[in-house]
Amino acid sequence: MRRDNRGKTAFTIFIASIAAIAFISLFAFDSILSNASTASTNVIASATVNSVCIMSISNTAIDFGLVSPTVSTATSNIVAIIDTGGNAPANVLVAGGNWIFGSNSFYVANTLWNPTSASAGVGNALALYTGLTSLVDTFIQVPAPTLSVPTTYNNIYFGVGIPGGTPAGIYTQNIVYGYNCGAGAVPIATNTVATVNVPSTCFIGVSANTINFGTINPGANVPTDKQITVQDPGGNIAANILVDGGNWISGSNNFGVANTLWDTSNDVTYIGNALKLAPGGLTDTMLQTPAPTQSNPTTSNNIYFGLGIPAGAVAGAYTQNIIIENSC
């Protein structure tokens, strides 16, 4: 029994020794781990962000439509200048080329720009486009984009005026843009192509809107030498001169329109072609007002009038309405 007990006792001690050794080993390993350390340091990164403008336009084509010579459109055709992703405010610069149709042209300065939409004929003329040397600072500014507002824009408005005498046709013009955000004028890659359709047209003006034949006795007449100059101020095509008229009126009294004569030349006597109210209205005199040109934008021709008073016409101050038309 003692042997057995001793044996059991010895076994118990052995187990305890093994456990103690294991505990000591684990304690030693934990001590090694707790003595470990981590090293760190900082690296400074740097970068320089340039001041830049990244510009584009909203409208690469403007059609001003049908515009007659001497007429100006409102400066209301809008182009938005856009900066997407830049970081500096930019002034908008513009220039343009002459308007071209075949061998015909008219000057770039007839294109107008405005910072706001405006009525006809109001604006600032574009400069002549010669490379990028004639870009004009409009002082229209596109605000600087920000992280919270990465796209900014501002508008510029265009109109056109057609010079008198410009031949009919569909004209085109190239409008070029630049911007200035600290490094000078730089072109935007996309330009606007503008078009305008100039129709064939004529206008009329007269040198005087009254004729005074003076005092004439019944049965008498005055020479057909009272000159009226018929003008075309700014059209672009030749026009035939047509005439018509009404009876002479003084209160309740009157006499016929045919007592007024017209002629194509200055007459020293009362001769020529009777001015009549024909069934068709206006009479073609076969006189022509020549086509105006840009170098000679107002053309003219003369027509002459005379008057005979019929016998028995009641005394009085008479008036007659004469209609003159340029027909093209």
Kinemage of the C-alpha trace (Angstrom):
@kinemage 1
@onewidth
@group {chain A} dominant
@subgroup {mainchain}
@vectorlist {calphas} color= white
{ca met a 1} P 0.000 0.000 0.000
{ca arg a 2} L 2.794 2.356 0.799
{ca arg a 3} L 4.445 1.495 -2.395
{ca asp a 4} L 1.263 2.205 -4.126
{ca asn a 5} L 0.847 5.466 -2.304
{ca arg a 6} L 4.400 6.429 -2.916
{ca gly a 7} L 4.007 5.608 -6.507
{ca lys a 8} L 0.910 7.755 -6.734
{ca thr a 9} L 2.624 10.506 -4.888
{ca ala a 10} L 5.590 10.380 -7.171
{ca phe a 11} L 3.315 10.526 -10.206
{ca thr a 12} L 1.525 13.527 -8.804
{ca ile a 13} L 4.761 15.357 -8.294
{ca phe a 14} L 5.871 14.549 -11.803
{ca ile a 15} L 2.721 15.964 -13.281
{ca ala a 16} L 3.038 19.085 -11.198
{ca ser a 17} L 6.592 19.509 -12.311
{ca ile a 18} L 5.603 19.229 -15.922
{ca ala a 19} L 2.861 21.831 -15.424
{ca ala a 20} L 5.266 24.181 -13.731
{ca ile a 21} L 7.734 23.853 -16.521
{ca ala a 22} L 4.991 24.600 -19.057
{ca phe a 23} L 3.866 27.653 -17.100
{ca ile a 24} L 7.381 28.903 -16.892
{ca ser a 25} L 7.812 28.394 -20.660
{ca leu a 26} L 4.619 30.282 -21.468
{ca phe a 27} L 5.572 33.085 -19.121
{ca ala a 28} L 8.913 33.363 -20.815
{ca phe a 29} L 7.281 33.535 -24.307
{ca asp a 30} L 4.814 36.192 -23.131
{ca ser a 31} L 7.663 38.216 -21.781
{ca ile a 32} L 9.364 38.108 -25.174
{ca leu a 33} L 6.208 39.366 -26.899
{ca ser a 34} L 5.601 42.206 -24.485
{ca asn a 35} L 9.119 43.498 -25.023
{ca ala a 36} L 8.545 43.950 -28.854
{ca ser a 37} L 8.292 47.671 -30.234
{ca thr a 38} L 6.861 49.413 -33.548
{ca ala a 39} L 8.799 52.222 -35.312
{ca ser a 40} L 7.110 54.874 -37.614
{ca thr a 41} L 7.997 58.125 -39.354
{ca asn a 42} L 6.289 60.730 -41.596
{ca val a 43} L 6.915 61.479 -45.286
{ca ile a 44} L 6.051 65.033 -46.464
{ca ala a 45} L 4.408 65.107 -49.934
{ca ser a 46} L 4.201 68.332 -51.947
{ca ala a 47} L 2.595 69.440 -55.199
{ca thr a 48} L 2.013 72.777 -56.902
{ca val a 49} L -1.485 73.456 -58.287
{ca asn a 50} L -1.384 75.833 -61.236
{ca ser a 51} L -3.871 78.630 -61.816
{ca val a 52} L -5.685 77.400 -64.879
{ca cys a 53} L -8.803 78.028 -66.934
{ca ile a 54} L -10.336 75.075 -68.745
{ca met a 55} L -12.699 76.773 -71.158
{ca ser a 56} L -15.376 75.653 -73.599
{ca ile a 57} L -18.388 77.254 -75.311
{ca ser a 58} L -22.032 76.283 -75.441
{ca asn a 59} L -22.833 77.357 -78.987
{ca thr a 60} L -20.691 76.594 -82.019
{ca ala a 61} L -23.233 77.960 -84.532
{ca ile a 62} L -25.319 81.146 -84.689
{ca asp a 63} L -27.893 81.745 -87.423
{ca phe a 64} L -29.002 85.374 -87.554
{ca gly a 65} L -31.603 84.461 -90.174
{ca leu a 66} L -32.854 86.844 -92.870
{ca val a 67} L -31.461 90.355 -92.412
{ca ser a 68} L -31.813 93.074 -95.069
{ca pro a 69} L -29.123 95.648 -95.887
{ca thr a 70} L -29.115 98.643 -93.484
{ca val a 71} L -30.874 96.524 -90.818
{ca ser a 72} L -29.324 95.559 -87.443
{ca thr a 73} L -30.491 92.694 -85.258
{ca ala a 74} L -30.717 92.718 -81.491
{ca thr a 75} L -27.603 91.503 -79.683
{ca ser a 76} L -29.523 88.563 -78.287
{ca asn a 77} L -27.839 85.442 -79.701
{ca ile a 78} L -26.273 83.817 -76.659
{ca val a 79} L -22.999 81.932 -76.265
{ca ala a 80} L -22.087 80.657 -72.796
{ca ile a 81} L -18.376 80.594 -71.949
{ca ile a 82} L -17.822 77.700 -69.560
{ca asp a 83} L -14.959 76.762 -67.227
{ca thr a 84} L -15.163 73.145 -66.080
{ca gly a 85} L -12.509 72.202 -63.571
{ca gly a 86} L -10.360 75.322 -63.566
{ca asn a 87} L -9.562 77.308 -60.455
{ca ala a 88} L -9.092 80.935 -61.512
{ca pro a 89} L -11.457 83.657 -62.782
{ca ala a 90} L -11.074 84.387 -66.486
{ca asn a 91} L -11.882 87.343 -68.722
{ca val a 92} L -13.496 86.438 -72.048
{ca leu a 93} L -11.744 87.722 -75.184
{ca val a 94} L -13.273 87.754 -78.684
{ca ala a 95} L -12.327 88.457 -82.272
{ca gly a 96} L -13.685 87.474 -85.672
{ca gly a 97} L -13.171 87.374 -89.398
{ca asn a 98} L -14.923 89.266 -92.172
{ca trp a 99} L -18.283 88.006 -93.379
{ca ile a 100} L -17.833 86.014 -96.609
{ca phe a 101} L -20.136 84.874 -99.409
{ca gly a 102} L -18.218 83.756 -102.475
{ca ser a 103} L -16.281 86.790 -103.695
{ca asn a 104} L -18.492 89.156 -101.660
{ca ser a 105} L -17.795 90.221 -98.110
{ca phe a 106} L -18.491 92.809 -95.465
{ca tyr a 107} L -16.468 93.910 -92.500
{ca val a 108} L -16.076 92.073 -89.205
{ca ala a 109} L -16.987 95.199 -87.217
{ca asn a 110} L -20.617 94.812 -88.307
{ca thr a 111} L -20.826 92.005 -85.750
{ca leu a 112} L -21.734 93.325 -82.318
{ca trp a 113} L -21.196 91.743 -78.905
{ca asn a 114} L -22.749 92.608 -75.571
{ca pro a 115} L -22.454 91.410 -71.979
{ca thr a 116} L -26.256 91.386 -71.797
{ca ser a 117} L -29.031 90.843 -74.314
{ca ala a 118} L -29.826 94.212 -75.880
{ca ser a 119} L -32.010 95.895 -78.470
{ca ala a 120} L -31.129 96.286 -82.128
{ca gly a 121} L -27.919 98.026 -83.042
{ca val a 122} L -26.520 98.233 -79.505
{ca gly a 123} L -23.175 96.677 -78.689
{ca asn a 124} L -19.435 96.699 -79.151
{ca ala a 125} L -17.955 95.880 -82.538
{ca leu a 126} L -15.661 92.883 -82.849
{ca ala a 127} L -12.057 93.495 -83.820
{ca leu a 128} L -10.627 92.191 -87.065
{ca tyr a 129} L -9.445 88.615 -86.647
{ca thr a 130} L -5.793 88.348 -87.630
{ca gly a 131} L -4.495 85.222 -85.935
{ca leu a 132} L -5.037 85.840 -82.240
{ca thr a 133} L -3.433 89.271 -82.178
{ca ser a 134} L -6.690 91.209 -82.253
{ca leu a 135} L -8.560 89.518 -79.427
{ca val a 136} L -10.566 92.135 -77.545
{ca asp a 137} L -11.035 91.895 -73.788
{ca thr a 138} L -14.781 92.062 -73.198
{ca phe a 139} L -14.321 92.278 -69.412
{ca ile a 140} L -16.980 89.597 -69.206
{ca gln a 141} L -15.635 87.371 -66.427
{ca val a 142} L -16.179 83.670 -65.829
{ca pro a 143} L -15.966 83.092 -62.050
{ca ala a 144} L -13.344 80.732 -60.651
{ca pro a 145} L -14.623 77.175 -60.201
{ca thr a 146} L -14.347 75.676 -56.717
{ca leu a 147} L -14.384 72.190 -55.247
{ca ser a 148} L -18.067 72.614 -54.416
{ca val a 149} L -18.909 74.388 -57.709
{ca pro a 150} L -16.572 72.827 -60.289
{ca thr a 151} L -18.302 74.378 -63.340
{ca thr a 152} L -18.881 78.102 -63.793
{ca tyr a 153} L -19.914 80.223 -66.781
{ca asn a 154} L -20.884 83.628 -68.110
{ca asn a 155} L -22.699 84.723 -71.266
{ca ile a 156} L -21.839 86.864 -74.253
{ca tyr a 157} L -24.496 87.994 -76.750
{ca phe a 158} L -24.094 88.683 -80.476
{ca gly a 159} L -25.939 90.665 -83.152
{ca val a 160} L -25.180 91.792 -86.699
{ca gly a 161} L -25.820 94.834 -88.871
{ca ile a 162} L -25.799 94.551 -92.661
{ca pro a 163} L -24.146 97.430 -94.565
{ca gly a 164} L -26.129 99.159 -97.286
{ca gly a 165} L -25.357 97.819 -100.732
{ca thr a 166} L -24.319 94.353 -99.515
{ca pro a 167} L -25.116 91.860 -102.292
{ca ala a 168} L -27.663 89.154 -101.543
{ca gly a 169} L -26.372 85.833 -100.275
{ca ile a 170} L -25.762 83.621 -97.238
{ca tyr a 171} L -22.688 84.970 -95.474
{ca thr a 172} L -20.577 83.217 -92.835
{ca gln a 173} L -18.175 84.498 -90.220
{ca asn a 174} L -15.792 82.805 -87.820
{ca ile a 175} L -15.844 84.089 -84.223
{ca val a 176} L -12.855 83.100 -82.112
{ca tyr a 177} L -12.576 83.282 -78.319
{ca gly a 178} L -9.738 83.576 -75.879
{ca tyr a 179} L -9.494 83.904 -72.140
{ca asn a 180} L -7.162 85.628 -69.745
{ca cys a 181} L -6.607 84.109 -66.316
{ca gly a 182} L -3.168 85.426 -65.558
{ca ala a 183} L -1.068 83.928 -68.304
{ca gly a 184} L -2.327 85.979 -71.255
{ca ala a 185} L -4.750 85.290 -74.085
{ca val a 186} L -5.169 81.656 -75.033
{ca pro a 187} L -7.568 80.465 -77.754
{ca ile a 188} L -10.469 78.173 -77.081
{ca ala a 189} L -10.282 75.180 -79.386
{ca thr a 190} L -13.885 75.474 -80.640
{ca asn a 191} L -15.053 78.591 -82.491
{ca thr a 192} L -18.542 79.826 -83.358
{ca val a 193} L -19.536 79.928 -87.031
{ca ala a 194} L -22.141 82.648 -87.621
{ca thr a 195} L -24.403 82.819 -90.679
{ca val a 196} L -26.733 85.508 -92.010
{ca asn a 197} L -28.981 85.481 -95.076
{ca val a 198} L -29.016 88.830 -96.907
{ca pro a 199} L -32.025 89.011 -99.273
{ca ser a 200} L -32.371 90.938 -102.532
{ca thr a 201} L -34.100 94.166 -101.605
{ca cys a 202} L -34.533 97.823 -102.462
{ca phe a 203} L -35.546 100.894 -100.495
{ca ile a 204} L -36.867 104.296 -101.496
{ca gly a 205} L -36.188 107.837 -100.555
{ca val a 206} L -36.998 111.120 -102.341
{ca ser a 207} L -35.184 114.431 -102.427
{ca ala a 208} L -38.398 116.297 -101.586
{ca asn a 209} L -41.887 115.282 -100.561
{ca thr a 210} L -43.582 118.390 -101.941
{ca ile a 211} L -43.864 120.041 -105.342
{ca asn a 212} L -45.087 123.622 -105.640
{ca phe a 213} L -46.303 124.343 -109.162
{ca gly a 214} L -47.116 127.923 -108.214
{ca thr a 215} L -50.102 129.928 -109.471
{ca ile a 216} L -51.505 128.879 -112.867
{ca asn a 217} L -54.449 130.300 -114.805
{ca pro a 218} L -57.204 128.015 -116.092
{ca gly a 219} L -56.233 126.704 -119.520
{ca ala a 220} L -52.525 127.369 -118.887
{ca asn a 221} L -49.679 125.034 -117.908
{ca val a 222} L -46.135 124.953 -116.555
{ca pro a 223} L -43.168 123.001 -118.000
{ca thr a 224} L -42.548 119.395 -117.004
{ca asp a 225} L -39.364 120.353 -115.183
{ca lys a 226} L -40.121 119.943 -111.489
{ca gln a 227} L -37.482 117.425 -110.444
{ca ile a 228} L -37.901 114.718 -107.860
{ca thr a 229} L -34.804 112.596 -107.174
{ca val a 230} L -35.791 109.021 -106.388
{ca gln a 231} L -33.197 107.271 -104.240
{ca asp a 232} L -32.413 103.773 -103.072
{ca pro a 233} L -30.592 104.277 -99.763
{ca gly a 234} L -28.881 100.961 -99.070
{ca gly a 235} L -30.620 98.268 -101.106
{ca asn a 236} L -28.677 95.813 -103.241
{ca ile a 237} L -30.635 95.421 -106.468
{ca ala a 238} L -31.783 97.715 -109.279
{ca ala a 239} L -35.352 99.005 -108.965
{ca asn a 240} L -37.916 100.224 -111.485
{ca ile a 241} L -39.593 103.542 -110.673
{ca leu a 242} L -43.387 103.377 -110.666
{ca val a 243} L -45.799 106.304 -110.309
{ca asp a 244} L -49.445 106.849 -109.562
{ca gly a 245} L -51.572 109.737 -108.378
{ca gly a 246} L -54.984 111.000 -107.410
{ca asn a 247} L -57.232 113.795 -108.652
{ca trp a 248} L -56.542 117.390 -107.721
{ca ile a 249} L -58.784 118.474 -104.823
{ca ser a 250} L -59.830 121.844 -103.439
{ca gly a 251} L -62.712 121.482 -101.013
{ca ser a 252} L -65.601 120.073 -103.030
{ca asn a 253} L -63.922 120.968 -106.351
{ca asn a 254} L -61.537 118.763 -108.304
{ca phe a 255} L -59.982 118.081 -111.694
{ca gly a 256} L -58.403 114.954 -113.181
{ca val a 257} L -55.071 113.336 -112.313
{ca ala a 258} L -54.108 113.181 -116.013
{ca asn a 259} L -53.486 116.940 -115.996
{ca thr a 260} L -50.229 116.129 -114.189
{ca leu a 261} L -47.489 114.923 -116.521
{ca trp a 262} L -44.269 113.080 -115.750
{ca asp a 263} L -41.217 112.618 -117.928
{ca thr a 264} L -37.817 110.991 -117.754
{ca ser a 265} L -36.061 114.236 -118.687
{ca asn a 266} L -36.290 117.912 -117.875
{ca asp a 267} L -38.694 119.534 -120.356
{ca val a 268} L -38.910 123.226 -121.135
{ca thr a 269} L -42.543 122.892 -122.126
{ca tyr a 270} L -45.599 121.019 -120.933
{ca ile a 271} L -45.022 117.731 -122.742
{ca gly a 272} L -44.367 114.135 -121.744
{ca asn a 273} L -46.368 111.238 -120.416
{ca ala a 274} L -49.642 111.758 -118.593
{ca leu a 275} L -49.688 110.465 -115.031
{ca lys a 276} L -52.859 108.408 -114.861
{ca leu a 277} L -54.794 106.269 -112.465
{ca ala a 278} L -54.680 103.083 -114.513
{ca pro a 279} L -56.752 99.974 -113.716
{ca gly a 280} L -53.598 98.261 -112.532
{ca gly a 281} L -52.669 101.147 -110.262
{ca leu a 282} L -49.000 102.117 -110.475
{ca thr a 283} L -47.479 102.857 -113.879
{ca asp a 284} L -43.966 101.660 -114.740
{ca thr a 285} L -41.998 104.694 -115.937
{ca met a 286} L -39.194 102.488 -117.312
{ca leu a 287} L -36.845 104.627 -115.244
{ca gln a 288} L -34.521 102.600 -113.067
{ca thr a 289} L -32.766 103.292 -109.798
{ca pro a 290} L -29.390 101.508 -110.091
{ca ala a 291} L -28.405 98.834 -107.592
{ca pro a 292} L -26.548 100.302 -104.613
{ca thr a 293} L -23.170 98.859 -103.671
{ca gln a 294} L -21.125 98.929 -100.495
{ca ser a 295} L -18.894 101.609 -101.994
{ca asn a 296} L -21.910 103.518 -103.347
{ca pro a 297} L -24.710 102.607 -100.934
{ca thr a 298} L -27.184 105.253 -102.154
{ca thr a 299} L -28.154 105.454 -105.809
{ca ser a 300} L -30.728 107.663 -107.538
{ca asn a 301} L -32.530 108.715 -110.678
{ca asn a 302} L -34.690 111.720 -111.532
{ca ile a 303} L -38.294 112.066 -112.618
{ca tyr a 304} L -39.850 115.360 -113.724
{ca phe a 305} L -43.397 116.655 -113.302
{ca gly a 306} L -45.481 119.346 -114.992
{ca leu a 307} L -49.070 120.561 -114.657
{ca gly a 308} L -51.796 121.947 -116.897
{ca ile a 309} L -54.968 123.497 -115.482
{ca pro a 310} L -58.140 122.640 -117.418
{ca ala a 311} L -60.267 125.500 -118.653
{ca gly a 312} L -63.107 126.305 -116.288
{ca ala a 313} L -61.346 124.959 -113.201
{ca val a 314} L -62.767 126.693 -110.141
{ca ala a 315} L -60.296 128.987 -108.423
{ca gly a 316} L -58.709 127.622 -105.255
{ca ala a 317} L -55.655 126.007 -103.685
{ca tyr a 318} L -55.524 122.445 -104.991
{ca thr a 319} L -53.495 119.455 -103.781
{ca gln a 320} L -52.720 116.109 -105.324
{ca asn a 321} L -51.184 112.968 -103.855
{ca ile a 322} L -48.439 111.453 -106.041
{ca ile a 323} L -47.229 107.922 -105.262
{ca ile a 324} L -43.681 106.931 -106.250
{ca glu a 325} L -42.380 103.408 -105.775
{ca asn a 326} L -39.092 101.592 -106.250
{ca ser a 327} L -40.068 98.128 -107.436
{ca cys a 328} L -37.579 95.270 -107.302
